[in-house]
């Protein structure tokens, strides 16, 4: 065994001087070349692995932020606020238990009590002393002033009955009977007054309460409101309000600049015994226009771009959208209509924000800083008219955009392909022409946030709806939501508007339909 080992070892020594190397042993130069190639190959492999690891780290950080972070979809702001409210409630309960004075949860920025809105009804409760004579000398007291304090109170949903009494009068001579005619109603013969109908609709579509919860609320006051009955009311209301929603869409398509977006919803598929995916397409007017704001929702069975083309058929103007391919055919050179694409800087910013959220990222931070300068220009021009804003953008935004474009090109050359930074840069550079169009005018928006803000309440509410029962139900909900969302944009209280509209609608002339729309003024509407 030892001799075998010695023999094996001896073969590893180099040959003696003057002897040729065995043919199986390469020369030193060839070995150096071989090892150099191996090093280069391994270096390239390590570099590729580093890029992949960086991408995975960013993806994990992004997913953790989505799952646990401040800005996420898994836990909405409304859900997070529940935990914050619980903490405040616990502190108040402990203070009450210990009989400690209440302490504000956050520092107050002003002194004095909150000023209550002037439009609220004031119910006066006077508190007179037990006696109007002085307790010391028995002299009569003289009023020298009064101390007034206010408390905010509420009367929960209160059901009451309206009795319509129409006296009947007879003419003895003509033997005829006269009585006031029955006032027409949106739902003939229904026991629901306009106020109740408005309460059901706003509770379902604004407060996102399912009908079974409304049934329970009514039951607490010993009022029977079945879900089937309320469903029938909503169906008939939706039919009556449909002309108003269609008129809103007509007025919206008269604008030269629009926002568009879409969000998925679930629709019941009875034949399959499960739900399928449908989409709520959203179209909104431009806040930089002079007319009243309008938002219209269009319920469709899919995300096909054909739905957007059908809704905007014949429309020409500038359309602000994200990078979804369904809109691309409208922007093609051979498209049947002239539609100019506007890029959204909020979407471009989001790509770099996701990188920065994964950890310190110098290039992403620099990109965010540059984009932030664009938004600072917009904030300074918020109150300007169109001409002044155009000049302001020309003097400020154009220079920022030119510098950013050069910087992004240089950065992309030095950035490895398939990295998170490369994808963020490519997204911005590929859409550059559409992203900079706004800066060349004074009336085009910088991002698509207005329509995203309009659709967000519906995205939250659909968690309570669970699904739409049918395509007809989805279209009805879209029509009612269009009217409610437009009312909110115009500072009109939706429930009060709907009650008033339901009272007027049965006898209203369609030639005056614009007067019923939930918009600030019809003076600017042709």
Residue, then its C-alpha position, 0 to 999 in steps of 0.5 A: x500500500x505504501x509503495x503504491x502511494x509513493x509511486x503515485x506521488x513520484x509521478x507528480x514531480x516534473x521531469x529532470x533537466x533535459x527530459x521532455x515533458x510528457x505529452x499529457x501535461x500542458x505547457x505553462x502558457x496554455x495553462x494560464x490561458x485555460x485558467x484565465x478563461x475559467x476566471x472570466x467565465x466564473x466572473x461572468x457567472x457571478x455577475x449574472x447571479x448578482x443581478x439575479x440576486x439583486x432582482x430577487x431581493x428587490x422583489x422580496x422587499x416589494x412583496x414584503x412592503x405589499x404584505x406588511x408595509x405602509x403602502x400596500x393592497x393587502x391592508x388598505x388605509x381603512x383597515x390600518x386605521x382600524x388598528x390605530x382607532x383601537x389603540x386610541x380607544x384602549x387609551x381612552x378606556x384605561x383613562x376612564x377606568x383610572x379616572x384620569x383626564x383625557x389626553x389627546x392622541x395627537x398634538x393639537x395644532x390650534x387652540x379652542x374647540x372645533x368649529x361645527x359647520x354652520x349649515x347644520x340645524x341648531x336645536x337650542x336647549x336652555x338651562x335656567x337656574x333653579x331660582x331667579x333670586x340671589x341665594x345670599x340676599x334674595x334680590x332679583x337676578x339680572x341677566x348680564x349675558x349667557x354662555x353658549x357651547x355646542x355639541x354635535x349630535x346625530x339621529x340614526x336612520x329613522x323610519x317614519x310613515x308619510x300619509x297622503x290624504x286626498x280629500x274627496x269633494x262632491x258636487x251635488x248638482x252635477x253629481x261628480x266627485x273631485x280629488x287631487x290626482x295621485x302624484x306620479x312616482x318613480x316606482x308606481x304603487x310602491x310603499x317606498x318614498x323617495x327618501x327611503x329609495x335614496x337611503x337604500x341606494x346610497x347605503x349600497x353604492x356609497x357606504x358599501x353595505x350589502x342589502x342583508x345589512x340594511x335588512x338588519x338595520x330596519x329590523x332593529x326598528x321593527x320594520x320589515x324590508x326584505x332583500x328581494x324588495x330592496x333589490x327590486x327597488x334598485x332595479x327600477x331606480x337604475x332603469x329610471x336613472x339610466x338616461x342621466x348616466x348616458x347624458x353624463x357620458x355624452x357630456x364627457x365625450x365633449x371634452x378634449x382631454x380624458x383620463x381612462x383606467x380599469x379595475x377587475x370585479x367579480x361577476x356570478x357565472x350561474x352556469x359554472x357555479x362560480x364567479x368570473x372576472x369582469x371589468x369596470x372601465x373608468x373615464x374622467x374629465x381633466x381637472x385642468x379644464x374649465x367645465x365641471x368634473x365628470x366621471x363615468x363608469x362602464x361595466x364590461x365582461x372583459x379587459x379587451x381594448x375594444x370596450x374602450x374603443x367602443x365607448x370612445x367611438x368617434x371621440x378625438x382628443x388626448x387620452x391619459x392612460x397607463x401602459x396597458x396594451x388595450x389602449x394602443x390601437x387607438x394611438x396607432x397611426x392608422x387608427x380610425x380616430x385621432x387620439x393622442x396618448x398621454x403618459x402617466x408620471x405617477x406610473x413611471x415614478x412607481x417603478x423607481x419607488x419600488x426599487x427604493x422601497x427595497x433598500x437604499x438605491x442611489x439611482x432610484x433615489x435620484x430618479x425620484x428626486x428629479x420626478x419630484x421637481x416636476x411635481x413641484x412645478x405643478x404644485x406652484x402652477x396649481x392656481x394658474x390659468x392655462x396660458x400662465x401654466x403653459x409658460x411656467x412649464x416651458x420655463x421650468x419643466x422642459x429643462x428638467x425633462x431634458x436633463x432627466x432624459x440625458x441622465x436616463x440614457x447615460x444610466x441605462x448604458x451602465x445598467x445591466x439588462x434585466x435588472x430592476x433599474x433597467x426595467x424602470x428606465x426602459x419603461x420611462x424611456x419607451x414612453x418618453x414621447x407620451x410622458x413629456x407632452x403635458x409640459x408642452x401645453x398648459x391644459x394637459x395633466x401630468x398623471x392619471x391620479x384623478x381617475x385612479x382616485x375616482x375608482x378607488x372607493x369602488x375598488x374598496x367597496x367591491x370587497x363588500x359586494x363580493x360579486x355582481x349577480x349579472x352583467x345587467x346588475x353590473x351595468x346598473x351599478x356602473x350607472x348609479x356609481x357614475x352619478x354618485x361619483x360625479x356628485x361627490x366631485x362637484x361637492x354635491x351631497x349624493x343622498x340629497x341629490x338622489x332624493x330630490x331627483x327621484x321626486x322630480x324625475x317622473x314628471x320631468x321633461x327629457x329636454x331639461x335633463x341637464x338640470x337634473x345632473x349632479x354637476x355644479x352648473x350647466x352654464x358651460x354645457x353646450 
